[in-house]
Amino acid sequence: MPVRTSAPLPPEDPVPHLSRRSLLLSAAVAAGAGPLTAVARAADRTPKVLVIGLDGALLSRIKDADAPHLKALMAAGLTAPSSIYADPLAPTLSGPGWSTIITGVWPDKHNVKDNAFTGARFTRYPDFLTRAETAKPALSTYAVASWAPLTDTVFSAKVDTRVSTPSAEYDTGTTSRAVARLRDGDPDAVFVHLDNIDHAGHTYGAASPQYLDALHGADAQVGQIVAAVRARPAYAAEDWLIMVTADHGHTDAGGHGGSTLQERQTFLIATGSALAPGSVRYDVKMPDVAASALAHLGIPLDPGWGLDGRPVQQPVPDDFDALRGSLATRVDETGIPAALAGFIHTPPPGWSVDNSAMGGGGVTEWRGWSFTTDEFWTQAQRDQNRESNIRARGVFAVADGDEWADKPYTGTFDSTLVSPAYPVTGGGTAVLTYTTYYRHESPQKGEVLVSYDGGTPVSVRTYTADVPSRTETVTLQVPAGATSARVRFRYTGGDNWYWVIDGVRIGTA
């Protein structure tokens, strides 16, 4: 097991002996400057990236553990709990998980479904260090891992240095090698993988004291690595984005690969000049690590790369996410934890739901379009592919005829989600984009309709077959003289499946 002691972080960090109140006060003072001010201060510094992967780590258990260095990073920057897929997209294993983090795309693109990496598409979707080397060959890139497949297989030979730590050295050797490179070299982008938390999870379970001990040991090693960054002679002239993440979670009894929410848990802890101290966000996903690293290094994200990630430094406002503070706990559902707030029928300002044709009865949570979260919705019923809703973020809209029909009902499921009026230019073209995920069973139907200036809605897309999670783009021909467009998403059916909508926008072509 890793040792239980570590050197303290340099003085500029929140140190472990400070009280929680002192840490919060320090974070509040730092936050007062605002992220834009921080970005301006960092503009003349050299951007550098450090990604630390903690295999099998659960954010909830980090909060329970004696983990002063990770908690200091949380106080100094962003904490973003998140969740991943499950079968049939991919099991919650390390191969798919790390491939998603490192490439910036989900398993339906990189095609890693196991720990053998059979059929991997790393040539089409390379790791972020390879993308950095391709865009800026002068950058110095370094990857070191306790689990050899990452540095042997996922990271390509284009990376300047790849080190698969000998098994006898394990995380101790990985840490010492990372510290030495940060101390003695001049790397621009570094990836470090530590494995012992996952080992403890398999052997003892995530609910065990041994798992907490492993988190404590990894925390000490994170402290050593971050201290090596902060002790660099050129540190004052460098702008470091530090990200800590995990590939999957663990069950209390031990193990992963299944579809429970605990196995699907991951997170991002990040500090950097554009991230507010003590901030918490729920719109961050695993592929964002690669996208954030590339953006920080000043590498434009080419749409042709097909990345699923987006930089955490550049949040994208979404109307549905504003509902998070209003979400309610379960009413009729029984499999969802009683204390978990995760659904609401009231739409955000400007939106409406037309339930004039909606049947009666059924499960309250899903009577017509609802606004919910992955954590809440997937626990309504596991293993019905809800876990494959990978591209919706934060709070999203769902019409779920299958769950609605789990209590006696009358009529059919017929509900329409109506957007605000978006400005358009008459006689030109506009582009409607939205994230969707649609699972079909006849006679169910999903229909997208657009109306202009309050006129008759016209169908622009219809769903009558399964559609995987993806972003849809619909080009609209705007009638002459029109100044506004409104979108309607109408779901009709009965005891069938579901439709997810998120990230709706209308912009110029």
N, C-alpha and C positions, 0 to 999 in steps of 0.2 A: 504494500500500500504506500502511497506517497507520504512524505514526511508532513508533520503537522505544524511546522514553523516556517516562516518566510521573513525576508527582510522587508521593512516597511517601505511604502512608496515614497518618492521624493516629497519634500515639503509642500509643493504646490498642489498636491492631491488632498482630498478629504482623507485624513488618516484614521485608522480604526479606533483610536481612543477617544475621538470626538463624540459628543453626545449626538443622538438623532436630531435634537432640536437645533444644535449648532450646524449640522449638515444641511438641514432644511433652510435655515437662515442664510447660509452661504450660497445655496442654490438659488434662493429668491433674489439675493443681491446680484448674482451673476446674470440671472434671467432678465433683470431690469434693462440691461443694455440692448437686448433683442437680437434675434438671429441675423438681421441685416447688418447691424453694427459689427457683429462677430465676423461675418463674411468679408466686410470691408477691411477689417483688421488683418484677415488672413490672405488678402489678395496678393500681397507681395511676398508670401512665404511659399516654400516648395511643398506641393501636395504629396502626401505619402499615406499608404494604407496598410493596416494590420488587421487581418481576420483571424480570430481564434475560434476553433470549433471544439465544442465540448460534447463528445459523443454520448447520446442517451441522457442528456441532462434535462431535468424538469425545472421550469422557472418557479413553480410553486415550492419545490423542495430547496431551491437556492434561497428562497426567502426564509425557509425554516432553518437553514444550515448556518453554521459559523463561517460565513463567507464575506469577510470585510472588504476584500478587494473588488469583488463583483458588485457588492452593494454600493461601494464608492463610485464605481462606474455608472451604476443606475442613478445615483444622486447627481452625478455630473453631466448626464446626458439623457438619452432616450431609452425607454423600456417598451417593447412592443410584443405582447403575447400573440401567438399565432397558432394555426393548425394546418395540417397537411391532409393528403388524400388517404385512401385505403384501396384495397382491391375492389373492383377489377382494374382500376387505373394502375396501381402498383401497391405492393404490401409496404408496411411501415418498417422497412429495413434500411440499413446504412447505405447500401449501393444506390438505390433510388434517391434517398434523402440527400446525401452529399453531392450527388450528381446534379440535383436540382439547385442546391445552394451555389455550387461552383460554376455551373454553366449559365445560370439565370433563366432557365426554362423548365417547365413541368415535365413529368415523365412521358406524357403523350408526344413530346418532341424529342427529348434525348433518348427515350426508349430503353432506359435501364429499369428492369423489373425485378432484379435480384442482386445478390452479391457476387455473381459471376460476370456481370456486365455483358451478358450475351446480347448481341444486336445493338450495342450502344452506338449512337450517332454523334460521336464527339468530333468527327471531321466537319459535320454540318453545324454543330453547336459546341464549339470548343470552350474550354475553361476560361475564366476571366483573366488569368495571368497571360495566357496565350493571346487573347484579344489585345491585351495591353502591349505585349511585345510586338504584335503585328502592326498596331497603330503607331507605337513609339518605340522603335528598336533600342533606343538608348537607355530605356528604363531598366533598372536592375530588379529582377523578380526572383523570389525564393519561396519554396514550399517544403515543409517538413511535416511528416506524419507518423504517428504511432501505428496506424493501420496502413500497411504498405500499398494496398490497391489504389489509394488516392494518389500517391506520388508515382506509382508505377503505371497506372492506367488512366485515371481521370485527367490529371495534368499532363500536358503533352511535352515532348522533348524540346519544344521551343522555349519553355521556361528556362531561365538561366541556370538555376540550381534546384534539383529535386532530391530530397533526402528521405529515404524510407528508414526510419530508426530501427536498428537491430532490436529484436524482441527482448533480448536480455537487458537492454537499457530502458525500454518502454517509455513512459511519459517523462521520467527523469531525464533520459537522454534527449528526448524531443525538446524539452524545456531548455536544457543547457545549450543545445545547438541553436535554438531560436535566439536565446539571450546573446550568445557569442556573435551571431550574424548581425543583430541589431546594435551590439556594442562596438564591434570591430569593423563592420562593413558599412556600406551606404546603400541599403536596399530602398527601393521605392514602393514595392508592393510585396507583402509577406503573408503567407497562409500557414497556420500552425494547427495541427490536429492532435488533441489529447483524448485518450481512450478509456481511462480507468473508471470513469463514472459508469460507462456502459457495462464494463466488466462487473462492477459491484451490483448493478441492476440485475444482470443475468444471474449472478450467484446468490444474492441475498434479497432482491426485490427493492422497489423504490420506496417502500414504507419502512425499510430497515434502518437501524442506526449506522450500519456499514455503508449504506448509500450516502447518508449525511457525511460520514467520515471521508468518503471519496470526493464529495463535493468540496469539503474543506481542503483536502489535499490539492485538488485542481485549482481552487481559488488561490492557494498559496503560489501555485505555478503561474497562474494568470498575473498575480502580483509581481512576480519576478520578471515576466516578459514585459509588462507595462512599465515597470521601473526601468528596464533597459532602454525603452523608448525615451522616457522622460530624462534619463541621465545622459543622453547623447550630447556631445559637445555642440552640435549644430541645432539642437532642439528648438531654440528660440526662433530660428529662421525656418522652421518646418511646420507644416500644417497637417497634423495626423488625424485621419479618420480611423478610429478603432472600433471594430465590430466583433461581438461575441455571439455565437449562435449554436444551435444544436440540430441534429438531423432527424430526431424522433424522440419520443418519450419512453416510458416504461410502465408496466402494470405494477400495482403494489406488491403482487406476488413475485414479479420478476419476468422479464421478457417483453418482446414487442414483435410486430409483424401483423397484428390484427387491426380491427377497426374501432376499438374503444377510444374514447376521446383522450384518455391519458396516454395511449400509444401514439396518437396523432398530434400531440402537443409539441410545439417548438417555440422559439422566441428570438428576438434580436435585442441585444443591449448595445448601444452605440454612443460614442462620444465624438464630437467634432465641432468645428467652428460654426456650422450651420444648424446645430441641434441644441434645442433649449434644455438647460439643466432641469432634471427632475420631471421631464415630460413623459407622458404615456400616450401611446397611439394604438389603434386597433385595425388600421388599414394596411399594415405591413405584412408581406408574404415572403416565403423563403427565397424566391428568385430575385428579390430586391437587393440581396447582399452583393451579387455580382454587378448589377446595374449601378448600385451606389458606389462601389469601388471604382468602376470605370469612369463614372461622372466626376468623382472627386479627383481623379488623375487627369482630368481635362480631356477625356476621350469622348467625342460625340457618339451618342448611341444611334447607330444606323438602323432605321426601320427594317432594312433588308436582313438584319440579323435575326429577326423574329423573337427577340427577347420577351419574356413574360414579366420580367422584373422592371421596376421603375425606381429611380433614386429616392431614398428616404429624405434627402435634403430638399426635394422638390415635391411637397405634398400636392395632391390633386383633390380639391374640394368636391364633395359629393353630397347631394341633398339628403339622401337616406341616412348617412352617418350622423347627421344632426339629431336623429331620434334616439341615439344611444341612452341618453340620460332619462328618457321617458319610457323605456322598455319595462314591461310588466312580467311578473312571474306566472307560472303555469296556472291553468284553470281546470281543463279536463284531462290533459296529458298526465300520464303516471310515470313514464320512464325518465322524464326530465327532472333533475334535482329541484326540490321545492323552493330553494332560495335563489335559484338562477333567474335573473331578469333577462328576457330574451325575445319578447314579441310585443307588437302594438298594431292596432288597426288604423289608428289616426295617422294620416300621411303628413309629410312635412309641408310647410307653407308653399302654396302655389300648386300642389298636387291634390288630387281627389280620387276617391274610389267609388265607382257606380255599382251598387249592389241591388239595383232595382229589379233585376231578373234572377237574383240569387235565391237558391233553395233555402229551406228552413232547417233548423236543427243542426246536427253534426257536431264535430269537435270545435269548441269555441275559438281556439287559437288560430284555426285555419278556415274560418268562415269568410270567404272572399279573400281578396289580396291582403296579405299580412306583411309586416316588416319585421325581420328577424335577423339572427346571427347564426353562423356556422355552429357554434357551441350549443345553441338551443335547438336548432332545426334538426341537426344530425342525431341528436339524442332522442328525438321523437320516435325514430325507428331506425336502427342500424342496418347496414348491409342491404339497403335498397338503392344504392348508388348515390345517395345524397352526399356522401363523402367526396364524390368526384366533381363537386361544384367549386372547382379550384380558382376560377378567375373572378368570382365575385369577392368583394372586399368589405370588411366591416359589417355594417347593416345593409341588407339587401331586401328586395321585394320578392315574395314567393306566393304562387297560387298552387295549393297542394290538395287536389281532389282526393288523393289516396288517404291522407291522414284525416281530412274533413269527414270522410265517410266511415270512420271508425266508431261513430256513435249514430244512432238512428237519425235519419234525415228525410226531408221531403223535397221533391223537385230535383233540379240539377245544379251543378256548380256552374254559375255564369256570372263572372265578375270582371269589371274593366278598370284598369289602372290608368288614370288620365294625368298627363304631364302639365306643367305650366306652359304658357304661350311663349315660344322662343321667337326672337326677331329674325326675319328673313327678308331677302330682297326680291321683289316681284320681277318675274321674267328671267330670273337666273336659276342657278342650282344651289342646293344646300346639301349637307351631309349629315344624316342621322347615324349616330353610333351608340351602341349599348352593349353591355355584357349580358350574355344569356346562357342558360342551360335548360334543356327541355327533354324530359323523358316522356315518351308517348305510349298510349294504349287507346285504340279506337273505342268509342267515337270522339274522344278528346280532340280539341283543336286549340291552337294558339294563333292569334291574329294580331298583326300590327297595322294600325290605321293612322292616317295623318289627315288633319283638317286645317284649312287656312282661313284666318280671320273669322272663325266661328262657323264656317260652312260645313257641308256634309263630309263626314270622315270617309276617306278612300283607303282601301286595303293596299299596303305596300309590301307585305310579307306574310306568309302563312306557314305554320308548322303543323305537319301531320305525320312526322317521323322523328325519331330520336335525333337530337342535336347535341353534341358534346359541348362542354364549357368553352366558350369562345367569345371574341368581340366581333359583333356584326357591324357592317358598314352598308348603309342604304343611301344611294344618291337620289335626291328629291328634285323634281322639276317644279319650281315654284311658279304658280300662275301669275300672270301680269297683274300688277297692282297690289298683290298680297304683301302684308307687312308682318304677319305672325303665323306660326305653325304650332299645332298642338298634337301630341302623340298619344294614342290609346293602345293599351295592351289588353286584349280581351281573351280570357281563358274560359272555355266551355268544356264540360264533361261531367263525369259522375265519379264513381269509385275507380278512378284511373290513376294517372301519375301526377306530374308537377311541372311547373315552369318558374324559372328564376330570372329576374331582371335586375340590373344594377348599372350604374355609371352612364345614365342616359344624357345625351347631349345632341344639340343641332348646331352645326357650324358651317362655315363657308367651304365650298369645294376647293 
